[in-house]
Amino acid sequence: MDIVTSYIELGLRLGRHIDGLVDAYYGPPELAQRVEAEELQAPCKLAGHAAELRESIDDRWLQAQLVGLETVARRLAGEQIPFEDEVERCYGVRPTRAPEDVFEAAQRELDELLPGTGSLGERYRAWREDNVVPADRLDEIFTGLVNDLRARTEEAFGLPPGESVELEYVSGEPWAAFNYYLGAWRSRIAINTDVAMTPDFVAELAAHEAYPGHHTEHVTKEQTLVRAQGRIEESIFLIGTPQALVSEGIAGLGPEILLGDDEERLTAEYVAPLGIEYDPELSRLVKQARRPFELVGSNAALLLHSDGASVEDARDYLMRWSLSSERRADQQVSFIVDPTWRTYVSTYPNGYRLCRDFVDGDPQRFRRLLTEQLTPADLV
């Protein structure tokens, strides 16, 4: 318990230096109060503490977490760490560049699928960004989808009694949506209205952030690990650690496991009353074809942080290979250059790939992701 307490305090101390590093904390309040009352500790001291803790334990999950925290502290102290090394130490998976012929093949497939006139980029952006849910109906659609997905998740995996999510709408953030887990089986999900909310994207966010994604993982682990087993180290969720990569993998894979090919039909059911043009079969095929585009962001991050490319180069790369609009590319670049989130872009494709291969279509193995402390190495 002393080691676990020290681990939690280390995360909280680093969180005082880096806004957003502590994604959630619902553990013993006295630990947070004690850390908040202290003087700030120097990052180099925190890095040394992380290394000492890591060397004193044989718990595989905690060791992986501490490697991430040590790396975060070392960078905060001014140490220059090669970007690929930083990502690997933080998230347990080394980033690699996806070959651009994969993107070319995806674009050829999309060119055959998407109707209309104009260039492929124009047709793709029209499909992805033009038919948006009206702002005054956004909460209605989100709430309906969240409630529907909750019922399905309850039936498939079970949920703690009394768990709940609250939706809020924000702007000016570098992300599309964010789950703030509050503990006691409650989440506040913030949705960025600066982002074009097309029907598919609304459904994707509802599943990713709530059911069976982040909220479901948090409430299930609070129930099974923290409350039932006393593993209070799970009560702190830390960016810059393998915990986050596995979490993004769960949130990315969850809709496939829960809904299968039913996702687009469910989306169509909720948007039909709005009069929005929506073809569920076309949407399913387009989403399959564009799956490689999820790797473009990782390539852009490597261009910026390993190759020394400019922000303009990274934006142009995103626009060329993922067919992003200039506005969307600017938002993606702002995420990649953000000091807290610059390595995080790798968690989405790598987390999804590892969790997909581990689960291999078996809902019971997906349940393991929700209830066990697994590292990226465990998923290989």
N, C-alpha and C positions, 0 to 999 in steps of 0.2 A: 504493500500500500504506500510506503514511503516513496518508492520509485514512481508509482503511478501519480502520486501527488506532485512529485517533482516534474514529471512530464507535463501535467496540466498547467502547473505554474510557469513552466518554460514557454508553453504555447501562449499563455495569457501575457507574459512579459514581452514576447515578440510582437504580440498583437497591439501593444501600446505604441510600438514604433511604426507599425504598418497597418493602416486602416484597411479592414476587409480581410486580413489574414485569418482572424477568428471568425469563421463563417457562422458558427453557432456554439453556444455554451449554456448548458442547463445543469451543470454539476453542482457540487457543494458551494453555496454562495459565499461562504467564508473565505474560500480560496481566491475568488475574484476580488473580494473586498480587501484581502491582505495585499494582493499584487497591486491593486489600484492605489493603495496607501503608500507604497514604496517609492523611493526615488527610482527613476529610470536606470536600468542596468545597461552598460555598454554592450553593443552587439558582439564585440569580440569575446566578452565574458560569457555571453549567452551561447555563442558557438562552442566555446570550451566546455560549458556545462552540458550541452547536447552530446558532445563526443564522450564525455565521462559517463553519462547515463547510458549511452549506447553500448559502451564497452563493459558495463556492469550487469547487463541482463542477457538472457537467452530467449526472450520472447520475440518471435520472428516479426510479428505485426508491429510491436513497439519499436523494434530496431529499425524497421523500414521507415516508420514515421520520424524517428529521430535523425536518420540520415537526411531526410527532407528538411527538417527544422534547422539542422546544423548548416546546411547549404544556404538556406534563406538568411541565417544570421551572418554567415561569412560574406555573402554579397552585401548585406546591409553594412557590414564593417568596412566595405570598400575593396574587398578582394575581387580580382578579375578572374572569373570562371568561364571557360568556353561555353557557349550557349548549349551545345549538345550535351556537355557534361552536366550542366546545371539542370536541364530537363530530366536527364536520366537519374540524377541523384534525388531530385525532388519527387519524381513520379514513377520511378522504377522501370521506365521503358525509354530506350534511346530513340530520339526522333530520326527518321530517315526520309529522304526526298522521294516522293512519288514520281514516277516517270511521266513526262508530259504527254506521251502517246496514250496513256490511260484517259487523260482529259480529252484528247482529240477523239478517241473512240466514243466517249460519252456524248460529245457534241454532235458527232455524226448520227448517233441514235436519236438524239433529241431533234435533229433537223428533220428526220423522217416522221417523228411523232407530232410535232407542233404544227397546228394549222395556221392559216393566215398568210399574209404577204410581208415583205420586209426581210431584213437580215435575221439570222438565228438569234442574235442577241436581243433584238427588238421583240421578237416573238416570245422568247423565253422570259424576258422581263415583264412583258404583258401578262403572261400566264402566272408569274410569281408575285407580281406587285400591283397589278391594276385592279383586279376584282376584290377590293378590300371590304371587310365588314364595316358598316357605318359606325362611327364613334358612339352614337346613341344606342346602338344595339350590341356593342361589344360585350358589356357585362352580362347581358342576357345569354349570349352564346357561350361565353366562358363558363358561366355558372351552370348552364344546362349540361355542357360536356363534362365538367368536373363532377357533377352529381351522378351522371351516367357511368363515368369511368370508376367512380368510387364504388358503386354497387357491383360492378363487374370484378373489381379488385377484391372486394370483401368476399365474394363468392369463390374466387380463384385461390386467394392466398390468406384470407382472414385479415382483420384489422382490429386494433385495440378499441374497446368501447369508448365512445365519447371523443374520438379523434376528430379534428376539424381543420379546415383551411379558410383563410380570409383573403379575399382578393382586393388589391389596390392598383391604381393606375398612375404611372409616373412618367417623367420625361427627363431628357438630359443625361442618360446613363449610357455606359459603353456596351451594355448587354441588352438582350431582347426581353428577358424575364429573369427573375431571381427568387429563389425560395429562402426565406428567413425562417429557420426552424427555431421555435420559441421554447421548446420543451413541453412537458405535460401533454404530449400528443397534439400540439397545435403548430400550424405554420401560417405565416403571412407571405403571400405570393405577390410580388410586385411585377407589373406588366408595363413595358416601356411603349408608350403610345407613339413615340417617334418612328417606330418600325412599322412597315406596311403589314397590317394584320389580315392576310388572306385566309380563306377558310381552312386550307391545309395547315397553315402556320398556327392558327388558333388551336386546332386539334392537337398539333404536335406539342405546343407549349403546355396545354392542359395535362397531357399525359406525362411529359417530361418533368414538369415541376411538381405535379400533384400525385396522380394515380396512373400507373404504378411506379412512378419515378421518385423524385427526391423526398417528397413528404412521406410516401409509403416506406421507403428505406429508413428514414429517421424514426418514424413511430414504431416500426417493427423492431429496430435495434434498441430503442429505448426500452421496449417491453421485454425483449428476449435477452439482451446482453446487460443493460444497465440495471434494470429493476429485478430481473429474475436471477442473474448471475453475479451482480455486484461489480461489473466491469466498468467502473466509472470513467476510465480513459476514453470510452466511446461517447461520453457526454460533451466532449469538445471536438468540433469539426474544424479542420485546419487546411486552408489553402496552402499549396506548396508541398503537399505530402501525397503518398500513394493512395491514401484514403479518398482523396478527391477524384483521382483517375478512376477508381473502381466505381465510385458514386456516379460519375458521368456515364460510365459504361452501362450501369443499371438503368439509368434514366433514358439512355438512347435505345437500349434493347427492349425495355419494358413494353412499349406499345405493340411490338411484333409478337411477343409472347402472349400478351393479354388479348389482342384483337385479331392477329393474323391478317387475313385479307379483308377483314371487316371494317378497317379504319376509315376508308374512304366512304363506304356506305353510311357509316355513323355520321361522318361529317356532312354528307349530303342531306341527311335527315334534319340536321339542325340549321342548315343555311337555306333550305328550300323556302321557308316562309319569308325570307328576306329578298327574294327575287334576284339573288346573285347567280350569275352564270357559273355552273360547276358541273363538270363531267367526272364522276368518280372513277370510271375505268381509265380515262386518259390520265387523270391525276395519279393513279396507281402506277401506270407505266412510266410516266415522267419521273416520279420519285425514284423508281428503280434505276432508271437510266442515269439520273444525276448523282447517284450515291458517290461516285468518285470525287465529285466536287468538294466533299467534306475534307479531302486531303489538301486542297489548294491553300487553305489557311496555314497549315503547317509548313508548306513550302514557302509561303510568303514570310512567315516568321524566320525561317532559316535564311532567306535572302537578306532580311533586315539585320538580324542579330549575328549571323555567322559570316555573311558575304560582304557586309557593309553597304548594302544597297540603301537608297534613299526611301523616304516615305512615299514619294511620288512613284518610284519604281515598284514598290510593294502594292500600291493602289492600282497601278496599271496591270500588274500581274494578276491580281484578283479579278479585275474587270475582263481581262483577256480569257483566263482559263475557267473561271466559274461564272462568267457572263453576268457579273454583278453590275448594277447601276452605279453611277459615280457616288451617289448618296450612300448606298449600302456598302460600297468598298471603303469609303471614308470611315464609316462606323466600324467596320472590321479592323481597319488599320489602327483606329484609336484604341481598340481592345488589345491588339498585339503590342502596341508601344507602351501601354499603361504599365507602370512599374510593378504593380501587384499581379497583373494578369498576363504579362508578356509570355510566360512559359505555358500558360493554361490552355492555349489553343490546341496543344498536342493531346490533351486529355480526352477530347471528344472522339476522334477517330481511333486512337489507341485503346481507350477504355471500351468503346463499342466492340472493337475487334476481339479483344481478350475475353470479354464477357460473352459475346456471341459464340466463340469457339468453345468456351467452357460449358455453356448451357447446352449447346447443340440441339436446340429445339425442345428440351425437356423442362417442363414447368417446375418439376421438383428441384432441378439444379438451379433454376432461377430463384427458387425459395431459399436455397443455400446462400446466394448472394445477399438476400435480404436479412438473413439471420446470423451469419457468421462473419468473423473478422478475417477477411481474405486479402492477401497482398497480390500485386500483379504477378509475382513469381509463383504464387499458388495457382493462378489461373492458366499458366502455360501447360 
